[in-house]
Amino acid sequence: MTSKLKKTKASGRFGAKYGKKVRSKLDAVESKQRIKQICPLCKKTGAKRVSKGIWYCAKCDKKFAAGVYHLG
């Protein structure tokens, strides 16, 4: 019987179905895209991803298009 002691991140929702390597890559991308990032317009940390390629900066109140997963 398996134990549930190991902590999983966002990719834990997939279980062992896709393998450790794929899930760790997904974790890296998703954790990077969900944090607030530096806005290219006002240069402050406040841009969040709204949808694919659409970003919104709470500091300068602008919506813009940029990278799909993270700004950089």
CYANA upper distance limits for C-alpha pairs under 8 A (distance plus 0.5 A):
  8 THR  CA     12 GLY  CA      5.54
  9 LYS  CA     27 ASP  CA      7.36
 10 ALA  CA     27 ASP  CA      6.74
 10 ALA  CA     30 GLU  CA      8.05
 10 ALA  CA     31 SER  CA      8.49
 11 SER  CA     15 GLY  CA      8.13
 11 SER  CA     23 ARG  CA      6.07
 11 SER  CA     24 SER  CA      7.92
 11 SER  CA     26 LEU  CA      7.13
 11 SER  CA     27 ASP  CA      6.35
 12 GLY  CA     23 ARG  CA      8.39
 14 PHE  CA     18 TYR  CA      7.62
 14 PHE  CA     23 ARG  CA      8.38
 16 ALA  CA     20 LYS  CA      7.82
 18 TYR  CA     22 VAL  CA      6.91
 18 TYR  CA     23 ARG  CA      7.37
 19 GLY  CA     23 ARG  CA      6.88
 20 LYS  CA     24 SER  CA      6.52
 21 LYS  CA     25 LYS  CA      6.84
 22 VAL  CA     26 LEU  CA      6.75
 23 ARG  CA     27 ASP  CA      6.66
 24 SER  CA     28 ALA  CA      6.85
 25 LYS  CA     29 VAL  CA      6.97
 26 LEU  CA     30 GLU  CA      6.55
 27 ASP  CA     31 SER  CA      6.39
 28 ALA  CA     32 LYS  CA      6.76
 29 VAL  CA     33 GLN  CA      6.73
 29 VAL  CA     69 TYR  CA      7.56
 30 GLU  CA     34 ARG  CA      6.70
 30 GLU  CA     69 TYR  CA      8.32
 31 SER  CA     35 ILE  CA      7.35
 32 LYS  CA     69 TYR  CA      8.33
 32 LYS  CA     70 HIS  CA      7.18
 33 GLN  CA     49 ARG  CA      7.50
 33 GLN  CA     69 TYR  CA      5.87
 33 GLN  CA     70 HIS  CA      5.58
 34 ARG  CA     48 LYS  CA      7.65
 34 ARG  CA     49 ARG  CA      7.57
 35 ILE  CA     48 LYS  CA      7.47
 36 LYS  CA     45 THR  CA      6.64
 36 LYS  CA     46 GLY  CA      5.92
 36 LYS  CA     47 ALA  CA      5.88
 36 LYS  CA     48 LYS  CA      5.71
 37 GLN  CA     45 THR  CA      5.71
 37 GLN  CA     46 GLY  CA      6.45
 37 GLN  CA     47 ALA  CA      5.58
 37 GLN  CA     48 LYS  CA      7.04
 37 GLN  CA     70 HIS  CA      8.33
 37 GLN  CA     71 LEU  CA      7.37
 38 ILE  CA     43 LYS  CA      6.24
 38 ILE  CA     44 LYS  CA      5.76
 38 ILE  CA     45 THR  CA      4.75
 38 ILE  CA     46 GLY  CA      6.75
 38 ILE  CA     47 ALA  CA      6.56
 38 ILE  CA     71 LEU  CA      8.01
 39 CYS  CA     43 LYS  CA      5.49
 39 CYS  CA     44 LYS  CA      6.09
 39 CYS  CA     45 THR  CA      6.64
 39 CYS  CA     46 GLY  CA      6.87
 39 CYS  CA     47 ALA  CA      5.79
 39 CYS  CA     57 CYS  CA      6.93
 41 LEU  CA     60 CYS  CA      8.48
 42 CYS  CA     59 LYS  CA      8.32
 42 CYS  CA     60 CYS  CA      7.00
 44 LYS  CA     59 LYS  CA      7.75
 45 THR  CA     59 LYS  CA      8.42
 46 GLY  CA     57 CYS  CA      5.68
 46 GLY  CA     58 ALA  CA      5.97
 46 GLY  CA     59 LYS  CA      6.25
 47 ALA  CA     55 TRP  CA      6.81
 47 ALA  CA     56 TYR  CA      5.82
 47 ALA  CA     57 CYS  CA      4.50
 47 ALA  CA     58 ALA  CA      6.94
 47 ALA  CA     59 LYS  CA      8.39
 48 LYS  CA     55 TRP  CA      6.14
 48 LYS  CA     56 TYR  CA      5.98
 48 LYS  CA     57 CYS  CA      6.85
 49 ARG  CA     53 GLY  CA      8.00
 49 ARG  CA     54 ILE  CA      6.66
 49 ARG  CA     55 TRP  CA      5.04
 49 ARG  CA     56 TYR  CA      6.94
 49 ARG  CA     69 TYR  CA      8.43
 49 ARG  CA     70 HIS  CA      8.44
 50 VAL  CA     54 ILE  CA      6.00
 50 VAL  CA     55 TRP  CA      5.81
 50 VAL  CA     56 TYR  CA      6.95
 51 SER  CA     55 TRP  CA      7.64
 52 LYS  CA     68 VAL  CA      5.68
 52 LYS  CA     69 TYR  CA      7.73
 53 GLY  CA     65 ALA  CA      5.94
 53 GLY  CA     66 ALA  CA      5.81
 53 GLY  CA     67 GLY  CA      5.82
 53 GLY  CA     68 VAL  CA      4.55
 53 GLY  CA     69 TYR  CA      7.62
 54 ILE  CA     63 LYS  CA      7.61
 54 ILE  CA     64 PHE  CA      6.41
 54 ILE  CA     65 ALA  CA      5.22
 54 ILE  CA     66 ALA  CA      7.00
 54 ILE  CA     68 VAL  CA      7.99
 55 TRP  CA     63 LYS  CA      6.19
 55 TRP  CA     64 PHE  CA      5.90
 55 TRP  CA     65 ALA  CA      6.53
 55 TRP  CA     66 ALA  CA      7.48
 56 TYR  CA     61 ASP  CA      7.57
 56 TYR  CA     62 LYS  CA      6.32
 56 TYR  CA     63 LYS  CA      4.89
 56 TYR  CA     64 PHE  CA      6.94
 57 CYS  CA     61 ASP  CA      5.90
 57 CYS  CA     62 LYS  CA      5.93
 57 CYS  CA     63 LYS  CA      6.94
 58 ALA  CA     62 LYS  CA      7.80
 66 ALA  CA     71 LEU  CA      7.22
 67 GLY  CA     71 LEU  CA      5.98
 67 GLY  CA     72 GLY  CA      7.99
